Amino acid sequence: MKIRMIFIVSWLLLLSSVTNGYCESPGSQSYTPTKLEWFEVYLNAKYSEDRLRAEGYSIEFDIDRKTDTVIIWVFYLSSVDREHLNKRLDALRTLVKTAAKYYGWESWIKVTEKLHLNQ
């Protein structure tokens, strides 16, 4: 019985030391994102588009933490159908505002866009 108890205690100490070493690595440290950071990840996962080759544009989302603003980045080629792109951008603005309203964040989240012509 005493040997079994020593074995169990040794095993628990070994497990504890391995776990503690693992949790201290930079990639294992806990981190809680802000609401705005979480929203950026959500928008990129759900609505970012890479249509540069097919339709001449790509869309990504970024945030400005100082102003609580979601930035819709649009990278486009000179050959893009601007009417189609503008309609897509209008739809994305609406989607961002609708999602913010769903989470109850519409009072503080702002939306803007930045367009960049790829040469």
N, CA and C of each residue as an Amber inpcrd file, in Angstrom:
protein
   357
   0.8150000  -1.1870000   0.0000000   0.0000000   0.0000000   0.0000000
   0.8690000   1.2660000   0.0000000   1.9460000   1.2420000   0.7980000
   2.8340000   2.3900000   0.8800000   3.5490000   2.6170000  -0.4560000
   3.9660000   1.5400000  -1.1180000   4.6310000   1.6580000  -2.4120000
   3.6590000   2.2270000  -3.4530000   2.4140000   1.7820000  -3.3960000
   1.4040000   2.2760000  -4.3290000   1.1730000   3.7810000  -4.1150000
   1.1260000   4.2140000  -2.8820000   0.9240000   5.6270000  -2.5680000
   2.1100000   6.4470000  -3.0590000   3.3310000   5.9580000  -2.8590000
   4.5190000   6.6620000  -3.3420000   4.4800000   6.7710000  -4.8600000
   4.0680000   5.7010000  -5.5370000   3.9550000   5.6950000  -6.9930000
   2.9420000   6.7470000  -7.4600000   1.7880000   6.8100000  -6.8180000
   0.7380000   7.7640000  -7.2080000   1.2050000   9.1970000  -6.9850000
   1.8200000   9.4470000  -5.8250000   2.3120000  10.8000000  -5.5380000
   3.4060000  11.1840000  -6.5350000   4.3070000  10.2620000  -6.8430000
   5.3680000  10.5360000  -7.8230000   4.7760000  10.8460000  -9.1860000
   3.7990000  10.0750000  -9.5690000   3.1330000  10.2740000 -10.8590000
   2.4590000  11.6560000 -10.9070000   1.7860000  12.0380000  -9.8470000
   1.1250000  13.3420000  -9.8080000   2.1420000  14.4820000  -9.8490000
   3.2630000  14.3310000  -9.1530000   4.3000000  15.3520000  -9.1930000
   4.9020000  15.4780000 -10.5890000   5.1370000  14.3440000 -11.2310000
   5.6680000  14.3520000 -12.5830000   4.6850000  15.0290000 -13.5400000
   3.4360000  14.6590000 -13.4430000   2.4010000  15.2370000 -14.2860000
   2.2820000  16.7420000 -14.0400000   2.3480000  17.1430000 -12.8040000
   2.2620000  18.5580000 -12.4530000   3.4370000  19.3390000 -13.0210000
   4.6330000  18.7940000 -12.9380000   5.8080000  19.5150000 -13.4500000
   5.7690000  19.6150000 -14.9690000   5.3030000  18.5850000 -15.6390000
   5.1800000  18.6220000 -17.1010000   4.1240000  19.6400000 -17.4950000
   3.0060000  19.6290000 -16.8130000   1.9180000  20.5550000 -17.1250000
   2.3370000  21.9940000 -16.8670000   3.0260000  22.2370000 -15.7510000
   3.4560000  23.6010000 -15.4450000   4.4510000  24.1170000 -16.4690000
   5.3700000  23.2940000 -16.8900000   6.3260000  23.6950000 -17.9180000
   5.6300000  23.9920000 -19.2230000   4.6310000  23.2200000 -19.5550000
   3.8940000  23.3910000 -20.8020000   3.1000000  24.6930000 -20.7840000
   2.4610000  25.0000000 -19.6870000   1.6140000  26.1850000 -19.5990000
   2.4180000  27.4710000 -19.6330000   3.7130000  27.3870000 -19.3330000
   4.5210000  28.5940000 -19.3080000   5.0880000  28.9560000 -20.6700000
   4.9100000  28.0910000 -21.6630000   5.4070000  28.4500000 -22.9920000
   4.5370000  29.5740000 -23.5490000   5.1010000  30.4640000 -24.3470000
   4.3590000  31.6290000 -24.8350000   3.0570000  31.2760000 -25.5640000
   3.0610000  30.2150000 -26.3260000   1.8620000  29.8500000 -27.0660000
   0.7720000  29.2430000 -26.2150000   1.0980000  28.8880000 -24.9790000
   0.1270000  28.2520000 -24.0950000  -0.4530000  29.1990000 -23.0600000
   0.0770000  30.4020000 -23.0110000  -0.4250000  31.3440000 -22.0240000
  -1.8280000  31.7940000 -22.4080000  -2.6680000  31.9390000 -21.4150000
  -4.0440000  32.3330000 -21.7000000  -4.0960000  33.7940000 -22.1310000
  -5.0550000  34.1060000 -22.9690000  -5.2400000  35.4520000 -23.4830000
  -6.7180000  35.6180000 -23.7830000  -7.2860000  36.6860000 -23.3390000
  -8.6870000  36.9610000 -23.6210000  -8.7490000  38.1370000 -24.5890000
  -9.2310000  37.8970000 -25.8110000  -9.3120000  39.0050000 -26.7670000
 -10.3820000  40.0110000 -26.3610000 -10.2100000  41.2360000 -26.8270000
 -11.2340000  42.2500000 -26.5990000 -12.4290000  41.9430000 -27.4990000
 -13.5260000  42.5930000 -27.2490000 -14.7050000  42.4080000 -28.1040000
 -14.3790000  42.7930000 -29.5420000 -13.6360000  43.8700000 -29.7090000
 -13.2900000  44.3330000 -31.0510000 -12.3650000  43.3480000 -31.7580000
 -11.3850000  42.7910000 -31.0250000 -10.4940000  41.7860000 -31.6210000
 -11.2770000  40.5350000 -32.0110000 -12.1680000  40.1090000 -31.1480000
 -12.9930000  38.9440000 -31.4580000 -13.8310000  39.2100000 -32.6990000
 -14.3940000  40.4060000 -32.7980000 -15.2430000  40.7760000 -33.9320000
 -14.4420000  40.7580000 -35.2330000 -13.1870000  41.2100000 -35.1730000
 -12.3110000  41.1860000 -36.3520000 -12.0830000  39.7460000 -36.8340000
 -11.7990000  38.8550000 -35.9150000 -11.5960000  37.4490000 -36.2820000
 -12.8680000  36.8690000 -36.8920000 -13.9910000  37.1560000 -36.2700000
 -15.2890000  36.6840000 -36.7700000 -15.5400000  37.1730000 -38.1970000
 -15.3370000  38.4740000 -38.4200000 -15.5940000  39.0340000 -39.7530000
 -14.6580000  38.4480000 -40.8090000 -13.3830000  38.2920000 -40.4730000
 -12.4460000  37.7110000 -41.4340000 -12.7820000  36.2640000 -41.7420000
 -13.1910000  35.5150000 -40.7240000 -13.5390000  34.1070000 -40.9440000
 -14.7910000  33.9760000 -41.8030000 -15.7290000  34.8600000 -41.6040000
 -17.0180000  34.7330000 -42.2670000 -17.1110000  35.4710000 -43.6050000
 -16.4880000  36.6460000 -43.7190000 -16.7550000  37.4980000 -44.8790000
 -15.5450000  37.9110000 -45.7180000 -14.3380000  37.5820000 -45.3120000
 -13.2080000  37.9790000 -46.1560000 -13.2670000  37.1950000 -47.4670000
 -12.8050000  37.8260000 -48.5270000 -12.8880000  37.2160000 -49.8560000
 -11.5840000  37.4510000 -50.5960000 -11.1030000  36.4070000 -51.2680000
  -9.9380000  36.5540000 -52.1230000 -10.3860000  36.2560000 -53.5540000
 -10.8260000  37.2900000 -54.2290000 -11.3160000  37.1470000 -55.6060000
 -10.4680000  37.9900000 -56.5600000  -9.2230000  38.1820000 -56.1880000
  -8.3510000  39.0480000 -56.9820000  -8.1730000  38.5170000 -58.3940000
  -7.9410000  37.2280000 -58.5330000  -7.7460000  36.6550000 -59.8700000
  -9.0560000  36.5200000 -60.6330000 -10.1040000  36.0780000 -59.9680000
 -11.3690000  35.8100000 -60.6490000 -12.1470000  37.0820000 -60.9740000
 -12.2470000  37.9920000 -59.9900000 -13.0960000  39.1710000 -60.1810000
 -12.3600000  40.4900000 -59.9960000 -11.0780000  40.4170000 -59.6720000
 -10.2820000  41.6380000 -59.5970000 -10.2820000  42.3500000 -58.2610000
 -10.7200000  41.6820000 -57.1800000 -10.6740000  42.3220000 -55.8630000
 -10.5440000  41.2840000 -54.7550000 -10.0770000  41.7450000 -53.6080000
 -10.0750000  40.9230000 -52.3960000 -10.4700000  41.8260000 -51.2320000
 -11.0510000  41.2030000 -50.2130000 -11.5630000  41.9560000 -49.0660000
 -11.0540000  41.3230000 -47.7800000 -10.5610000  42.1780000 -46.8790000
 -10.1040000  41.7580000 -45.5520000 -10.6270000  42.7540000 -44.5300000
 -10.6310000  42.3410000 -43.2850000 -11.1030000  43.2100000 -42.2060000
  -9.9710000  43.4620000 -41.2230000  -9.9130000  44.6820000 -40.7380000
  -8.9310000  45.0880000 -39.7460000  -9.6690000  45.9590000 -38.7290000
  -8.9980000  46.3190000 -37.6460000  -9.6310000  47.1780000 -36.6400000
  -8.6900000  48.3060000 -36.2610000  -9.2720000  49.3900000 -35.8310000
  -8.5300000  50.4930000 -35.2250000  -8.9770000  50.5370000 -33.7650000
  -8.1250000  50.0770000 -32.8730000  -8.4680000  49.9740000 -31.4550000
  -8.7320000  51.3310000 -30.8160000  -8.0520000  52.3650000 -31.3010000
  -8.2040000  53.6950000 -30.6940000  -9.5900000  54.2800000 -30.9310000
 -10.1880000  53.9410000 -32.0710000 -11.4810000  54.5450000 -32.4160000
 -12.6230000  53.5310000 -32.4810000 -12.3670000  52.2710000 -32.0730000
 -13.3860000  51.2090000 -32.1290000 -13.9950000  51.0960000 -33.5290000
 -13.1260000  51.1000000 -34.5260000 -13.5770000  51.0870000 -35.9060000
 -13.1760000  49.7970000 -36.6060000 -14.1210000  49.2190000 -37.3330000
 -13.8370000  48.0950000 -38.2220000 -13.4710000  48.6960000 -39.5730000
 -12.3400000  48.2820000 -40.1130000 -11.8940000  48.7680000 -41.4150000
 -12.0730000  47.6440000 -42.4310000 -12.8270000  47.9130000 -43.4690000
 -12.9860000  46.9710000 -44.5690000 -11.9330000  47.3410000 -45.6080000
 -10.9130000  46.4960000 -45.7280000  -9.8540000  46.7270000 -46.6990000
 -10.2510000  46.0990000 -48.0180000 -10.1910000  46.8710000 -49.0810000
 -10.4920000  46.3780000 -50.4210000  -9.2510000  46.5860000 -51.2850000
  -8.7160000  45.4950000 -51.7730000  -7.5870000  45.5370000 -52.7030000
  -8.1550000  45.1720000 -54.0720000  -7.9030000  46.0160000 -55.0570000
  -8.5270000  45.7640000 -56.3470000  -7.5750000  46.0740000 -57.5010000
  -7.8940000  45.4910000 -58.6390000  -7.1470000  45.7340000 -59.8650000
  -7.8740000  46.7920000 -60.6850000  -7.1680000  47.4350000 -61.5790000
  -7.7960000  48.4750000 -62.4000000  -8.8850000  47.8930000 -63.3040000
  -8.8540000  46.5940000 -63.5430000  -9.8440000  45.9440000 -64.4170000
 -11.1380000  45.5600000 -63.6860000 -11.2410000  45.8410000 -62.4000000
 -12.4040000  45.4240000 -61.6240000 -13.6720000  46.1230000 -62.1070000
 -14.7780000  45.4430000 -61.9930000 -16.0890000  46.0350000 -62.2810000
 -16.4670000  46.8690000 -61.0550000 -16.2930000  48.1840000 -61.1440000
 -16.4900000  49.0550000 -59.9870000 -17.9280000  49.0450000 -59.4870000
 -18.8850000  48.9160000 -60.3780000 -20.2840000  48.8780000 -59.9500000
 -20.5330000  47.6510000 -59.0710000 -20.0210000  46.5090000 -59.5110000
 -20.1600000  45.2750000 -58.7190000 -19.4300000  45.4140000 -57.3830000
 -18.2270000  45.9650000 -57.4160000 -17.4430000  46.1360000 -56.1900000
 -18.1510000  47.0700000 -55.2090000 -18.7040000  48.1610000 -55.7000000
 -19.4150000  49.0980000 -54.8270000 -20.6440000  48.4550000 -54.1890000
 -21.3690000  47.6310000 -54.9550000 -22.5250000  46.9190000 -54.3930000
 -22.0740000  45.9410000 -53.3200000 -20.9630000  45.2420000 -53.5740000
 -20.4340000  44.2810000 -52.5850000 -20.0130000  45.0180000 -51.3160000
 -19.3900000  46.1580000 -51.4730000 -18.9490000  46.9520000 -50.3270000
 -20.1430000  47.4600000 -49.5180000 -21.1920000  47.9100000 -50.1890000
 -22.4180000  48.3220000 -49.4960000 -23.0060000  47.1700000 -48.6870000
 -23.0240000  45.9700000 -49.3090000 -23.5600000  44.7900000 -48.6270000
 -22.7150000  44.4390000 -47.4040000 -21.3910000  44.5410000 -47.5260000
 -20.5090000  44.2290000 -46.3990000 -20.6750000  45.2360000 -45.2610000
 -20.8260000  46.5080000 -45.5940000 -21.0790000  47.5160000 -44.5610000
 -22.3370000  47.1570000 -43.7770000 -23.3850000  46.7700000 -44.5070000
 -24.6370000  46.3740000 -43.8730000 -24.4500000  45.1310000 -43.0070000
 -23.6960000  44.1460000 -43.5070000 -23.4410000  42.9220000 -42.7360000
 -22.7040000  43.2240000 -41.4340000 -21.7000000  44.0970000 -41.4910000
 -20.9360000  44.4510000 -40.2870000 -21.8510000  45.1370000 -39.2740000
 -22.6480000  46.0780000 -39.7490000 -23.5580000  46.7940000 -38.8440000
 -24.6150000  45.8610000 -38.2580000 -25.1020000  44.9300000 -39.0660000
 -26.1030000  43.9670000 -38.5860000 -25.4960000  43.0450000 -37.5330000
 -24.2730000  42.5730000 -37.7800000 -23.5970000  41.7070000 -36.8080000
 -23.3250000  42.4650000 -35.5130000 -22.8970000  43.7170000 -35.6200000
 -22.6550000  44.5250000 -34.4150000 -23.9500000  44.7030000 -33.6300000
 -25.0430000  44.9210000 -34.3350000 -26.3360000  45.0780000 -33.6660000
 -26.7500000  43.7760000 -32.9860000 -26.4870000  42.6490000 -33.6410000
 -26.8270000  41.3450000 -33.0650000 -26.1490000  41.1510000 -31.7020000
 -24.8950000  41.5820000 -31.5950000 -24.1580000  41.4260000 -30.3380000
 -24.3980000  42.5820000 -29.3670000 -25.1940000  43.5640000 -29.7740000
 -25.4730000  44.6960000 -28.8990000 -24.3560000  45.7200000 -28.8750000
 -23.5290000  45.7580000 -29.9180000 -22.3720000  46.6290000 -29.9670000
 -22.5430000  47.7840000 -30.9550000 -23.7270000  47.9540000 -31.5090000
 -23.9210000  48.9700000 -32.5520000 -23.6980000  50.3900000 -32.0520000
 -23.7770000  50.6010000 -30.7500000 -23.6200000  51.9610000 -30.2220000
 -22.1630000  52.4290000 -30.2420000 -21.2020000  51.5190000 -30.3020000
 -19.8070000  51.9480000 -30.2450000 -18.9390000  51.4890000 -31.4090000
 -19.3930000  50.5140000 -32.1950000 -18.5920000  50.0650000 -33.3410000
 -18.8670000  50.9670000 -34.5420000 -17.7820000  51.4440000 -35.1340000
 -17.8800000  52.2380000 -36.3540000 -17.3390000  51.4050000 -37.5190000
 -17.7490000  51.7560000 -38.7300000 -17.3110000  51.0230000 -39.9220000
 -16.7890000  52.0160000 -40.9490000 -15.6460000  51.7000000 -41.5240000
 -15.0980000  52.4950000 -42.6170000 -14.4370000  51.5400000 -43.6080000
 -14.0640000  52.0680000 -44.7430000 -13.3730000  51.2170000 -45.7040000
 -12.1640000  51.9640000 -46.2720000 -11.2070000  51.1780000 -46.6930000
 -10.0050000  51.7090000 -47.3350000  -9.8120000  50.9020000 -48.6110000
  -9.6670000  51.6210000 -49.7190000  -9.4720000  50.9710000 -50.9990000
  -8.0300000  51.1540000 -51.4400000  -7.4730000  50.0960000 -51.9980000
  -6.0920000  50.1250000 -52.4410000  -6.0080000  49.5090000 -53.8350000
  -5.5580000  50.3020000 -54.7850000  -5.3950000  49.8260000 -56.1560000
  -4.0960000  49.0520000 -56.2660000  -4.2040000  47.7800000 -56.6360000
  -3.0130000  46.9630000 -56.8550000  -2.5290000  47.2020000 -58.2790000
  -1.2690000  47.4740000 -58.4270000  -0.6950000  47.7290000 -59.7570000
  -0.1870000  46.4500000 -60.3860000
